[in-house]
Amino acid sequence: MEEFTPVSGLVGGLLIGLSTALMMVLNGRIAGISGIVGGLLARKGSEVGWRAMFAAGLLLGAFAYVLASGEVFPVRVQASLPIMVAAGLFVGFGTRLGSGCTSGHGVSGIARLSRRSIVATLVFMGTAILTVFVTGQLL
Amino acid sequence: MLRLIVALFSGALFGLGLAVSGMANPQKVIGFLDVAGDWDPTLAFVMGGALLVTVPAFRFIFGRRRPILAEDFELPTAKEVDTRLVGGSALFGVGWGLSGFCPGPAVVALLPALATGIVPVFAFVAAMLAGMVIYQWVS
């Protein structure tokens, strides 16, 4: 099991909040990752430019972290390949159907005090916790 | 042009925040969702840190008539909690719980995956994009 890392968690969260606030005050757009990535895949013109730049920025920021820290941050996947594929389909389809993910609903939506986003966050947190509980019992 | 630079910079801040917070590691996310096991509360500190910035920032920002670099704020207009919101969010949560990935961390994890060849990360992101495209076909 991973250790509890409250300080790096809080610092990372502050950076995410700063990014979200900058996008809103300067560009007037929600920094919601599923909406940004989904918008890149949409057929008709859906402001592809800034979305592509934001997505490129995500990787650039991660790269800056690797350069500054001198090490690649850990990514430990526990699920099998078929489970990861199924999970990816659920996350892609579900976030588009539900109009958002952890960033759009969980950070921006809750900060706007949107009732839809508060409900969405409670629902996806709930089913995620339930899923981890059930898979934990099976394994 | 300026708006594209803002999007790139904001995206980089967001990606850096995800890397710093440890949330690009699915094992850490599952450690949070596993409330019945050896619980790791880090994710709550990440979301808390983000909201610590966005809640007061949004209060200030939405007191303005318009964003600094754009004509208007583009915000969701839907107000009702409907079956699409709840169903989509529930499905997203199942995928999140199975994999430990939501959209932002999955994109950021592509970087370490490229460096060390973690195939399930690519499989997840490809499936997530496919899920988003499937949503567009059926909607």
Boltz contact constraints between the chains, C-beta under 6 A:
constraints:
  - contact:
      token1: [A, 1]
      token2: [B, 31]
      max_distance: 6.0
  - contact:
      token1: [A, 1]
      token2: [B, 38]
      max_distance: 6.0
  - contact:
      token1: [A, 2]
      token2: [B, 27]
      max_distance: 6.0
  - contact:
      token1: [A, 2]
      token2: [B, 28]
      max_distance: 6.0
  - contact:
      token1: [A, 2]
      token2: [B, 31]
      max_distance: 6.0
  - contact:
      token1: [A, 2]
      token2: [B, 40]
      max_distance: 6.0
  - contact:
      token1: [A, 4]
      token2: [B, 40]
      max_distance: 6.0
  - contact:
      token1: [A, 4]
      token2: [B, 42]
      max_distance: 6.0
  - contact:
      token1: [A, 5]
      token2: [B, 22]
      max_distance: 6.0
  - contact:
      token1: [A, 5]
      token2: [B, 42]
      max_distance: 6.0
  - contact:
      token1: [A, 6]
      token2: [B, 45]
      max_distance: 6.0
  - contact:
      token1: [A, 8]
      token2: [B, 20]
      max_distance: 6.0
  - contact:
      token1: [A, 9]
      token2: [B, 21]
      max_distance: 6.0
  - contact:
      token1: [A, 9]
      token2: [B, 42]
      max_distance: 6.0
  - contact:
      token1: [A, 9]
      token2: [B, 45]
      max_distance: 6.0
  - contact:
      token1: [A, 9]
      token2: [B, 46]
      max_distance: 6.0
  - contact:
      token1: [A, 10]
      token2: [B, 45]
      max_distance: 6.0
  - contact:
      token1: [A, 10]
      token2: [B, 49]
      max_distance: 6.0
  - contact:
      token1: [A, 11]
      token2: [B, 20]
      max_distance: 6.0
  - contact:
      token1: [A, 12]
      token2: [B, 17]
      max_distance: 6.0
  - contact:
      token1: [A, 12]
      token2: [B, 20]
      max_distance: 6.0
  - contact:
      token1: [A, 12]
      token2: [B, 21]
      max_distance: 6.0
  - contact:
      token1: [A, 12]
      token2: [B, 46]
      max_distance: 6.0
  - contact:
      token1: [A, 13]
      token2: [B, 46]
      max_distance: 6.0
  - contact:
      token1: [A, 13]
      token2: [B, 49]
      max_distance: 6.0
  - contact:
      token1: [A, 13]
      token2: [B, 50]
      max_distance: 6.0
  - contact:
      token1: [A, 14]
      token2: [B, 49]
      max_distance: 6.0
  - contact:
      token1: [A, 14]
      token2: [B, 53]
      max_distance: 6.0
  - contact:
      token1: [A, 15]
      token2: [B, 13]
      max_distance: 6.0
  - contact:
      token1: [A, 15]
      token2: [B, 16]
      max_distance: 6.0
  - contact:
      token1: [A, 15]
      token2: [B, 17]
      max_distance: 6.0
  - contact:
      token1: [A, 16]
      token2: [B, 14]
      max_distance: 6.0
  - contact:
      token1: [A, 16]
      token2: [B, 17]
      max_distance: 6.0
  - contact:
      token1: [A, 16]
      token2: [B, 50]
      max_distance: 6.0
  - contact:
      token1: [A, 17]
      token2: [B, 50]
      max_distance: 6.0
  - contact:
      token1: [A, 17]
      token2: [B, 53]
      max_distance: 6.0
  - contact:
      token1: [A, 17]
      token2: [B, 54]
      max_distance: 6.0
  - contact:
      token1: [A, 18]
      token2: [B, 13]
      max_distance: 6.0
  - contact:
      token1: [A, 18]
      token2: [B, 53]
      max_distance: 6.0
  - contact:
      token1: [A, 19]
      token2: [B, 10]
      max_distance: 6.0
  - contact:
      token1: [A, 19]
      token2: [B, 13]
      max_distance: 6.0
  - contact:
      token1: [A, 19]
      token2: [B, 14]
      max_distance: 6.0
  - contact:
      token1: [A, 20]
      token2: [B, 54]
      max_distance: 6.0
  - contact:
      token1: [A, 21]
      token2: [B, 53]
      max_distance: 6.0
  - contact:
      token1: [A, 21]
      token2: [B, 54]
      max_distance: 6.0
  - contact:
      token1: [A, 21]
      token2: [B, 57]
      max_distance: 6.0
  - contact:
      token1: [A, 22]
      token2: [B, 10]
      max_distance: 6.0
  - contact:
      token1: [A, 23]
      token2: [B, 10]
      max_distance: 6.0
  - contact:
      token1: [A, 24]
      token2: [B, 61]
      max_distance: 6.0
  - contact:
      token1: [A, 25]
      token2: [B, 61]
      max_distance: 6.0
  - contact:
      token1: [A, 26]
      token2: [B, 6]
      max_distance: 6.0
  - contact:
      token1: [A, 26]
      token2: [B, 68]
      max_distance: 6.0
  - contact:
      token1: [A, 26]
      token2: [B, 69]
      max_distance: 6.0
  - contact:
      token1: [A, 27]
      token2: [B, 3]
      max_distance: 6.0
  - contact:
      token1: [A, 27]
      token2: [B, 6]
      max_distance: 6.0
  - contact:
      token1: [A, 27]
      token2: [B, 67]
      max_distance: 6.0
  - contact:
      token1: [A, 27]
      token2: [B, 69]
      max_distance: 6.0
  - contact:
      token1: [A, 27]
      token2: [B, 70]
      max_distance: 6.0
  - contact:
      token1: [A, 28]
      token2: [B, 67]
      max_distance: 6.0
  - contact:
      token1: [A, 28]
      token2: [B, 70]
      max_distance: 6.0
  - contact:
      token1: [A, 28]
      token2: [B, 72]
      max_distance: 6.0
  - contact:
      token1: [A, 28]
      token2: [B, 73]
      max_distance: 6.0
  - contact:
      token1: [A, 28]
      token2: [B, 74]
      max_distance: 6.0
  - contact:
      token1: [A, 29]
      token2: [B, 74]
      max_distance: 6.0
  - contact:
      token1: [A, 33]
      token2: [B, 103]
      max_distance: 6.0
  - contact:
      token1: [A, 33]
      token2: [B, 104]
      max_distance: 6.0
  - contact:
      token1: [A, 34]
      token2: [B, 103]
      max_distance: 6.0
  - contact:
      token1: [A, 37]
      token2: [B, 103]
      max_distance: 6.0
  - contact:
      token1: [A, 38]
      token2: [B, 132]
      max_distance: 6.0
  - contact:
      token1: [A, 41]
      token2: [B, 132]
      max_distance: 6.0
  - contact:
      token1: [A, 41]
      token2: [B, 133]
      max_distance: 6.0
  - contact:
      token1: [A, 49]
      token2: [B, 4]
      max_distance: 6.0
  - contact:
      token1: [A, 50]
      token2: [B, 3]
      max_distance: 6.0
  - contact:
      token1: [A, 50]
      token2: [B, 4]
      max_distance: 6.0
  - contact:
      token1: [A, 50]
      token2: [B, 7]
      max_distance: 6.0
  - contact:
      token1: [A, 53]
      token2: [B, 4]
      max_distance: 6.0
  - contact:
      token1: [A, 53]
      token2: [B, 7]
      max_distance: 6.0
  - contact:
      token1: [A, 53]
      token2: [B, 8]
      max_distance: 6.0
  - contact:
      token1: [A, 54]
      token2: [B, 7]
      max_distance: 6.0
  - contact:
      token1: [A, 54]
      token2: [B, 11]
      max_distance: 6.0
  - contact:
      token1: [A, 57]
      token2: [B, 8]
      max_distance: 6.0
  - contact:
      token1: [A, 57]
      token2: [B, 11]
      max_distance: 6.0
  - contact:
      token1: [A, 57]
      token2: [B, 12]
      max_distance: 6.0
  - contact:
      token1: [A, 58]
      token2: [B, 11]
      max_distance: 6.0
  - contact:
      token1: [A, 58]
      token2: [B, 14]
      max_distance: 6.0
  - contact:
      token1: [A, 58]
      token2: [B, 15]
      max_distance: 6.0
  - contact:
      token1: [A, 58]
      token2: [B, 107]
      max_distance: 6.0
  - contact:
      token1: [A, 58]
      token2: [B, 108]
      max_distance: 6.0
  - contact:
      token1: [A, 59]
      token2: [B, 111]
      max_distance: 6.0
  - contact:
      token1: [A, 60]
      token2: [B, 12]
      max_distance: 6.0
  - contact:
      token1: [A, 61]
      token2: [B, 12]
      max_distance: 6.0
  - contact:
      token1: [A, 61]
      token2: [B, 15]
      max_distance: 6.0
  - contact:
      token1: [A, 61]
      token2: [B, 16]
      max_distance: 6.0
  - contact:
      token1: [A, 62]
      token2: [B, 15]
      max_distance: 6.0
  - contact:
      token1: [A, 62]
      token2: [B, 19]
      max_distance: 6.0
  - contact:
      token1: [A, 62]
      token2: [B, 108]
      max_distance: 6.0
  - contact:
      token1: [A, 62]
      token2: [B, 111]
      max_distance: 6.0
  - contact:
      token1: [A, 64]
      token2: [B, 16]
      max_distance: 6.0
  - contact:
      token1: [A, 65]
      token2: [B, 16]
      max_distance: 6.0
  - contact:
      token1: [A, 65]
      token2: [B, 19]
      max_distance: 6.0
  - contact:
      token1: [A, 72]
      token2: [B, 112]
      max_distance: 6.0
  - contact:
      token1: [A, 72]
      token2: [B, 115]
      max_distance: 6.0
  - contact:
      token1: [A, 73]
      token2: [B, 19]
      max_distance: 6.0
  - contact:
      token1: [A, 73]
      token2: [B, 24]
      max_distance: 6.0
  - contact:
      token1: [A, 74]
      token2: [B, 25]
      max_distance: 6.0
  - contact:
      token1: [A, 75]
      token2: [B, 24]
      max_distance: 6.0
  - contact:
      token1: [A, 75]
      token2: [B, 25]
      max_distance: 6.0
  - contact:
      token1: [A, 75]
      token2: [B, 109]
      max_distance: 6.0
  - contact:
      token1: [A, 75]
      token2: [B, 112]
      max_distance: 6.0
  - contact:
      token1: [A, 75]
      token2: [B, 118]
      max_distance: 6.0
  - contact:
      token1: [A, 76]
      token2: [B, 25]
      max_distance: 6.0
  - contact:
      token1: [A, 76]
      token2: [B, 27]
      max_distance: 6.0
  - contact:
      token1: [A, 77]
      token2: [B, 26]
      max_distance: 6.0
  - contact:
      token1: [A, 77]
      token2: [B, 120]
      max_distance: 6.0
  - contact:
      token1: [A, 79]
      token2: [B, 98]
      max_distance: 6.0
  - contact:
      token1: [A, 79]
      token2: [B, 99]
      max_distance: 6.0
  - contact:
      token1: [A, 81]
      token2: [B, 120]
      max_distance: 6.0
  - contact:
      token1: [A, 81]
      token2: [B, 123]
      max_distance: 6.0
  - contact:
      token1: [A, 83]
      token2: [B, 98]
      max_distance: 6.0
  - contact:
      token1: [A, 84]
      token2: [B, 99]
      max_distance: 6.0
  - contact:
      token1: [A, 84]
      token2: [B, 120]
      max_distance: 6.0
  - contact:
      token1: [A, 84]
      token2: [B, 123]
      max_distance: 6.0
  - contact:
      token1: [A, 84]
      token2: [B, 124]
      max_distance: 6.0
  - contact:
      token1: [A, 85]
      token2: [B, 123]
      max_distance: 6.0
  - contact:
      token1: [A, 85]
      token2: [B, 127]
      max_distance: 6.0
  - contact:
      token1: [A, 87]
      token2: [B, 95]
      max_distance: 6.0
  - contact:
      token1: [A, 87]
      token2: [B, 98]
      max_distance: 6.0
  - contact:
      token1: [A, 87]
      token2: [B, 99]
      max_distance: 6.0
  - contact:
      token1: [A, 88]
      token2: [B, 124]
      max_distance: 6.0
  - contact:
      token1: [A, 88]
      token2: [B, 127]
      max_distance: 6.0
  - contact:
      token1: [A, 88]
      token2: [B, 128]
      max_distance: 6.0
  - contact:
      token1: [A, 89]
      token2: [B, 127]
      max_distance: 6.0
  - contact:
      token1: [A, 89]
      token2: [B, 131]
      max_distance: 6.0
  - contact:
      token1: [A, 90]
      token2: [B, 91]
      max_distance: 6.0
  - contact:
      token1: [A, 90]
      token2: [B, 94]
      max_distance: 6.0
  - contact:
      token1: [A, 90]
      token2: [B, 95]
      max_distance: 6.0
  - contact:
      token1: [A, 91]
      token2: [B, 92]
      max_distance: 6.0
  - contact:
      token1: [A, 91]
      token2: [B, 95]
      max_distance: 6.0
  - contact:
      token1: [A, 91]
      token2: [B, 128]
      max_distance: 6.0
  - contact:
      token1: [A, 92]
      token2: [B, 128]
      max_distance: 6.0
  - contact:
      token1: [A, 92]
      token2: [B, 131]
      max_distance: 6.0
  - contact:
      token1: [A, 92]
      token2: [B, 132]
      max_distance: 6.0
  - contact:
      token1: [A, 93]
      token2: [B, 131]
      max_distance: 6.0
  - contact:
      token1: [A, 93]
      token2: [B, 134]
      max_distance: 6.0
  - contact:
      token1: [A, 93]
      token2: [B, 135]
      max_distance: 6.0
  - contact:
      token1: [A, 94]
      token2: [B, 88]
      max_distance: 6.0
  - contact:
      token1: [A, 94]
      token2: [B, 91]
      max_distance: 6.0
  - contact:
      token1: [A, 94]
      token2: [B, 92]
      max_distance: 6.0
  - contact:
      token1: [A, 95]
      token2: [B, 92]
      max_distance: 6.0
  - contact:
      token1: [A, 96]
      token2: [B, 132]
      max_distance: 6.0
  - contact:
      token1: [A, 96]
      token2: [B, 135]
      max_distance: 6.0
  - contact:
      token1: [A, 97]
      token2: [B, 84]
      max_distance: 6.0
  - contact:
      token1: [A, 97]
      token2: [B, 88]
      max_distance: 6.0
  - contact:
      token1: [A, 97]
      token2: [B, 135]
      max_distance: 6.0
  - contact:
      token1: [A, 98]
      token2: [B, 85]
      max_distance: 6.0
  - contact:
      token1: [A, 98]
      token2: [B, 88]
      max_distance: 6.0
  - contact:
      token1: [A, 98]
      token2: [B, 89]
      max_distance: 6.0
  - contact:
      token1: [A, 98]
      token2: [B, 92]
      max_distance: 6.0
  - contact:
      token1: [A, 101]
      token2: [B, 102]
      max_distance: 6.0
  - contact:
      token1: [A, 101]
      token2: [B, 103]
      max_distance: 6.0
  - contact:
      token1: [A, 102]
      token2: [B, 102]
      max_distance: 6.0
  - contact:
      token1: [A, 103]
      token2: [B, 104]
      max_distance: 6.0
  - contact:
      token1: [A, 106]
      token2: [B, 47]
      max_distance: 6.0
  - contact:
      token1: [A, 107]
      token2: [B, 50]
      max_distance: 6.0
  - contact:
      token1: [A, 107]
      token2: [B, 54]
      max_distance: 6.0
  - contact:
      token1: [A, 111]
      token2: [B, 51]
      max_distance: 6.0
  - contact:
      token1: [A, 111]
      token2: [B, 54]
      max_distance: 6.0
  - contact:
      token1: [A, 111]
      token2: [B, 55]
      max_distance: 6.0
  - contact:
      token1: [A, 111]
      token2: [B, 58]
      max_distance: 6.0
  - contact:
      token1: [A, 112]
      token2: [B, 58]
      max_distance: 6.0
  - contact:
      token1: [A, 116]
      token2: [B, 81]
      max_distance: 6.0
  - contact:
      token1: [A, 116]
      token2: [B, 85]
      max_distance: 6.0
  - contact:
      token1: [A, 119]
      token2: [B, 81]
      max_distance: 6.0
  - contact:
      token1: [A, 120]
      token2: [B, 85]
      max_distance: 6.0
  - contact:
      token1: [A, 120]
      token2: [B, 89]
      max_distance: 6.0
  - contact:
      token1: [A, 123]
      token2: [B, 86]
      max_distance: 6.0
  - contact:
      token1: [A, 123]
      token2: [B, 89]
      max_distance: 6.0
  - contact:
      token1: [A, 123]
      token2: [B, 90]
      max_distance: 6.0
  - contact:
      token1: [A, 124]
      token2: [B, 89]
      max_distance: 6.0
  - contact:
      token1: [A, 124]
      token2: [B, 92]
      max_distance: 6.0
  - contact:
      token1: [A, 124]
      token2: [B, 93]
      max_distance: 6.0
  - contact:
      token1: [A, 127]
      token2: [B, 90]
      max_distance: 6.0
  - contact:
      token1: [A, 127]
      token2: [B, 93]
      max_distance: 6.0
  - contact:
      token1: [A, 127]
      token2: [B, 94]
      max_distance: 6.0
  - contact:
      token1: [A, 128]
      token2: [B, 33]
      max_distance: 6.0
  - contact:
      token1: [A, 128]
      token2: [B, 93]
      max_distance: 6.0
  - contact:
      token1: [A, 128]
      token2: [B, 96]
      max_distance: 6.0
  - contact:
      token1: [A, 128]
      token2: [B, 97]
      max_distance: 6.0
  - contact:
      token1: [A, 129]
      token2: [B, 33]
      max_distance: 6.0
  - contact:
      token1: [A, 129]
      token2: [B, 35]
      max_distance: 6.0
  - contact:
      token1: [A, 131]
      token2: [B, 94]
      max_distance: 6.0
  - contact:
      token1: [A, 131]
      token2: [B, 97]
      max_distance: 6.0
  - contact:
      token1: [A, 131]
      token2: [B, 98]
      max_distance: 6.0
  - contact:
      token1: [A, 132]
      token2: [B, 30]
      max_distance: 6.0
  - contact:
      token1: [A, 132]
      token2: [B, 33]
      max_distance: 6.0
  - contact:
      token1: [A, 132]
      token2: [B, 34]
      max_distance: 6.0
  - contact:
      token1: [A, 132]
      token2: [B, 97]
      max_distance: 6.0
  - contact:
      token1: [A, 133]
      token2: [B, 36]
      max_distance: 6.0
